[in-house]
C-alpha cells in the first residue's frame, strides 16, 4: 500500500489507521520511500471538481494507493476556498517555494481578512474530506470514505503546531476551541 502524500502528519495518521484496521495490508510505503528506491513519482495536479475526484486522480496514478483530498467551505465566502483550499493563496508565492506553515498562515490570513466585519453567526463553515483506498490484490473494490464537520470560523489564528491547514481558525459545532 502506498500513501500518496508527502505530508508527514497524514503519513503517520494513515499508517496508524491501517495497522489497526487492515494489518494484512503491509508494508505501507510513501512517495519518499518510492523515490529512495529510484521510482519516479510525479505530483498529480488536483484538477477534479470535488474532493473525491481529486483524491481519485492521485490514487489512480499508482496502484495500491491511499489518498485523500479535503478542504473548507465557508458560507459567507460563497463556499470558498472549497476544493482550492490548499491553493487558496498560490498567487502570493510569486514563484518562490513556501513552507507548508507559510501556506497555511497565508490561507488563514486571507480567510480572516475576507471575513472582517462578518458577524459570528454568519461565519459558518464545513470541513469536508474524501479518502479513497485502492487496496492491493486480492482486494478488488476501492474503499471510499467521505465526511464533514460543521462549525464556525474564529476571528484570529490560534498559534499551534498545525498551521498548515485551517484547523487553527475552525471551531467545530459544540466546541469552544479551534480544531487543532
N, C-alpha and C positions, 0 to 999 in steps of 0.2 A: 504494500500500500504506500502510495506517495502522497504526502500532504503538499498540495500545490500552493505554497506560500513561502515567503521569506520572513514573515512576521514571527518572531520568536515566542511571543505570547500565545499566538494561535497554535504554533507547533507544540508547545507544552500542553495546552488545553486538549488538543486533538489526541495527542499521544496518550494522555491520561485517560481520556474517554474510551479510546479503542482498547487499551489494556483492560479496562473494567468490563466493557460490554461485548467486545469482539476480540478476545485474546487469541483466537485462531488466525487472525489477520496480522501477521508479522512477517518480516520486520517492517517497521514504519520508517520511511525514508523521506527526506526533504529535498528541495531543489539544490541546497548546498551539498548534500550527500551525492546527488547525481552529478553535479558539476565536478566534485572531487574525484569521481570515477571516470571523468573525461567525457561524460554525456552532455551534449549541447542541449540546454534548456532555454527556450526563448520565453520572454514575458508575453502573455497573451492580452491584447487590448480588450478592455471591457466595453464592448460595443452593443451589448444587449439592451433591451428596453425595460427589463425587470431584473431584480436581484437574482432570481433563479436562472434567467438566461445568461447573465454574466458568470455565475458560478459554473454553469454547464459548459460554457465556452472554454473556461480554464480547465475544468476536469476532463473534457473531451480531448484536450491537447495531449494527454498522456493517459495510457491505460492504467487501471487500478489506482485511481486517484480519489482524493477527498479535497473538495474546495468549497468556498463559501463566498457570498457577497452580502454586504449589509449596508445600511445607511439610515439616515434620519430624515423624516418628512415633517416639516414644520408648517402647521396650518396657516399661520399669519404670513408665511412666505410662499403661499400657493403650492405647498408640497416640496419646496426646495429645502435642502440641496438634493434630496432623493437619491437616485442611482448615481448621481455625481458627487456624493458625499466625500469620497476620498480625493476627488479632483476639484473641489469647490473653489480653491484659490490657486489653481495652477497658473493663472495669469500673473500671479505675484512672483513666480520663480525667476522670470526674466533669464531663462537659460541656465540658471545655476541649480545644483543639486541641493535640496533641502533635506534635513533630517526628518524622521517621522514625527518627532516632537515639534519641530518648526512648522510643519504642515498642519499638525493638529491645532497648535495655537493660532496659526493664521486662519484656519477654518472656523474655529470657535469665535475668534475675534470678529470675523466677518458676520457671522450669525448674530452676535450680540449687537454689533453696530446697526445691522438692518432691523433689529427688534427694539431699538431705542424708542422709548415713548409708548410702546405697546404694553397695555396693562397685563398683569399676570394671568387673568382669566382668559386672555386671548393668545397666550404663549404655549398653546397645546402642541404636542408633537408625538410622533410614533417612531420608535426604533424598529426597523424591520430587518430580518435576516433570512437567508436561504442557504441551505447546505445540501450538497449533492455528494454522494459516495458511490463511486463506481468500483465495486469490490473485485478482487482477483477471482479467477476460476477456482472452484466450481460454482461460486455465487454468480448469478446471472443478472438479476434485476438491480438497477440502481436504487439506492436509498435516498429519498428526498425528504428533507425536513424544512419547514418554514415556520417562522414565529414572529411575534411582535410584542412590544411593550409600550403602553401608553404612558404619557407623562407630560411634563411642562419644562420649559427652558428657564434656567436660572438667569439672574441679572449680571452675574460675573463668573469668571472661570475659577473653579476651585483648584488650587495647586495640589497636584497629586502625582503619583508615579505613572499614571496612564493619561498622558497628554496627547496621545496620537489619535484618539478618536473623539467623539463628542461626549464621552462619559462624564467629563468634568463640568458640563453645563446641563446635563439631562437629569431631571428629578422624576423617577418613576412614580406613577399614581400610588397614593397610600404611603409614600415615604417623605421624609423631611430633608434628606441629604441626596446629593448627586449620586449617579450610578457607579462612579469609580470607587 
